[in-house]
């Protein structure tokens, strides 16, 4: 008997954890069958760089589309490694800058030489993806840098996520695994930083893109083959 078709979507009022669960429901099976962690990392880097090309060319649609796709690949890596990004982002950014410990961030003015220990007030924890974006807009205010600067910071974090994964897969030390979680949280902060500088709502755009399973084949699990994905032009 044929299994009933499933329809998965991400809702604009969903949480970061909801997004990660959506990605697992739609892409988890083909990811496990077709992609190693290295492959997932390559796809994440590939679409992140295309988002940066959108910044360089002043193409807001290319920026948004590729940033969302790169975010879904980050979720795929987190799922493979069993990292709860909702928890990791809050642990790293408890409505405070992860470095200077202030909101808004005062790193440029104070130039701290080491990360300060920060306190967590659970009452401030964002419950939705939209409120996570608002949190980062409050901590790292967009009037302090332009979109190009935000893009450079994103590129830096793409490299650091890659370095952390390379280090862990080389030696498999617990502290290296922890570094992956930290760098993924930092990447997410920069993703929202780019979105805030470009003036678009990540949750709304995700809800528009992921209304019916995979945004390309509209199946769950996704049926886009490895070669098809490798040749996607965006």
Secondary structure as the mmCIF struct_conf table of DSSP 4:
data_model
#
loop_
_struct_conf.conf_type_id
_struct_conf.id
_struct_conf.beg_label_comp_id
_struct_conf.beg_label_asym_id
_struct_conf.beg_label_seq_id
_struct_conf.end_label_comp_id
_struct_conf.end_label_asym_id
_struct_conf.end_label_seq_id
HELX_LH_PP_P HELX_LH_PP_P1 UNK A 2 UNK A 5
TURN_TY1_P TURN_TY1_P1 UNK A 12 UNK A 13
HELX_RH_AL_P HELX_RH_AL_P1 UNK A 16 UNK A 34
HELX_RH_AL_P HELX_RH_AL_P2 UNK A 37 UNK A 57
TURN_TY1_P TURN_TY1_P2 UNK A 58 UNK A 58
HELX_RH_AL_P HELX_RH_AL_P3 UNK A 60 UNK A 80
TURN_TY1_P TURN_TY1_P3 UNK A 81 UNK A 82
HELX_RH_AL_P HELX_RH_AL_P4 UNK A 85 UNK A 92
BEND BEND1 UNK A 94 UNK A 96
TURN_TY1_P TURN_TY1_P4 UNK A 98 UNK A 100
BEND BEND2 UNK A 103 UNK A 104
HELX_RH_AL_P HELX_RH_AL_P5 UNK A 107 UNK A 110
BEND BEND3 UNK A 113 UNK A 114
HELX_LH_PP_P HELX_LH_PP_P2 UNK A 115 UNK A 117
HELX_RH_3T_P HELX_RH_3T_P1 UNK A 122 UNK A 124
BEND BEND4 UNK A 128 UNK A 128
HELX_RH_AL_P HELX_RH_AL_P6 UNK A 129 UNK A 139
BEND BEND5 UNK A 140 UNK A 140
HELX_RH_3T_P HELX_RH_3T_P2 UNK A 142 UNK A 144
BEND BEND6 UNK A 145 UNK A 145
HELX_RH_AL_P HELX_RH_AL_P7 UNK A 147 UNK A 171
HELX_RH_AL_P HELX_RH_AL_P8 UNK A 174 UNK A 198
TURN_TY1_P TURN_TY1_P5 UNK A 199 UNK A 199
HELX_RH_AL_P HELX_RH_AL_P9 UNK A 202 UNK A 209
BEND BEND7 UNK A 211 UNK A 214
TURN_TY1_P TURN_TY1_P6 UNK A 215 UNK A 217
BEND BEND8 UNK A 220 UNK A 221
HELX_RH_AL_P HELX_RH_AL_P10 UNK A 226 UNK A 230
TURN_TY1_P TURN_TY1_P7 UNK A 231 UNK A 231
#
